[in-house]
């Protein structure tokens, strides 16, 4: 598996999670920040189990939610989840490490 396809894992500790009809609210007790995840971002976060690669997450997203450009959507969601510290930081380098800006925004 290439570094850009490393399987992300959602962080679960020190979080208070409230699922609503069309969004998921996440309060991070470690830094006192609240995040509102839309349906797509919440779906990606919930399925980041450390075993599914980005392409696998994209296939699952396309199947379950039927979004257009699923790989680009998953990459964007993962980037935002990383920036919000909602992914397990002990998994070494971020998924975006080593990717150019154009590779991250416009994957081939």
C-alpha positions in Angstrom: 0.0 0.0 0.0 1.4 3.4 -1.0 1.9 6.0 1.8 -1.0 8.1 0.3 -3.2 5.0 0.6 -2.3 4.2 4.3 -5.4 3.2 6.2 -6.5 6.0 8.5 -7.8 5.3 12.0 -10.4 7.5 13.8 -9.5 8.8 17.2 -12.0 7.8 19.8 -10.5 8.9 23.1 -11.5 12.1 24.9 -14.3 12.8 22.5 -18.0 13.4 23.2 -20.0 12.4 20.1 -23.6 13.4 19.4 -25.2 12.1 16.3 -28.1 14.1 14.8 -30.2 13.5 11.7 -27.9 15.1 9.2 -24.7 15.8 11.1 -22.4 14.5 13.8 -21.2 16.8 16.6 -17.8 16.0 18.1 -16.4 17.7 21.2 -12.7 17.2 21.8 -12.2 17.2 25.6 -8.4 17.4 25.2 -8.4 20.8 23.4 -11.9 22.0 24.2 -12.9 22.2 20.5 -16.2 21.3 18.9 -16.5 20.0 15.4 -19.6 19.6 13.2 -19.2 16.8 10.7 -21.6 16.7 7.7 -23.0 13.4 6.6 -20.1 12.6 4.3 -17.3 13.6 6.7 -19.1 11.7 9.6 -19.4 8.6 7.3 -15.7 8.7 6.4 -14.7 9.2 10.1 -16.9 6.4 11.4 -15.3 4.0 8.8 -11.7 4.9 9.4 -10.9 1.7 11.3 -7.2 1.5 10.5 -7.7 -1.3 8.0 -9.6 0.4 5.1 -7.4 2.2 2.6 -8.5 5.5 1.0 -9.7 3.7 -2.1 -11.6 1.2 0.0 -13.3 4.1 1.9 -14.1 5.7 -1.4 -15.8 2.5 -2.7 -17.8 2.2 0.5 -18.8 5.9 0.3 -19.9 5.6 -3.3 -21.9 2.4 -2.5 -23.6 3.7 0.7 -24.1 7.4 0.0 -23.7 7.6 -3.8 -21.5 10.7 -4.0 -19.7 11.9 -7.1 -15.9 11.9 -7.1 -15.7 9.5 -4.1 -11.9 9.3 -3.9 -11.5 13.1 -4.0 -14.3 13.4 -1.4 -12.6 10.9 0.9 -9.2 12.6 0.5 -10.7 16.0 1.4 -12.6 14.5 4.4 -9.4 12.8 5.6 -7.4 16.0 5.3 -10.0 17.9 7.3 -10.2 15.2 9.9 -6.4 15.2 10.3 -6.4 19.0 10.7 -9.1 18.7 13.3 -7.0 16.0 15.2 -9.9 13.5 14.9 -7.6 10.8 13.5 -5.2 8.7 15.5 -2.0 10.7 15.6 0.1 7.7 16.6 -0.1 6.4 13.0 3.1 8.3 12.2 3.1 10.6 9.2 -0.2 12.2 8.1 -1.8 10.7 5.0 -1.0 13.9 3.2 2.8 13.7 3.9 4.8 13.4 0.8 2.0 14.4 -1.5 2.2 17.5 -3.6 -0.6 20.0 -3.4 -1.8 19.0 -6.8 -1.7 15.3 -6.0 -3.8 16.0 -2.9 -6.4 18.2 -4.6 -6.4 16.5 -7.9 -5.6 12.8 -7.5 -5.0 10.8 -10.7 
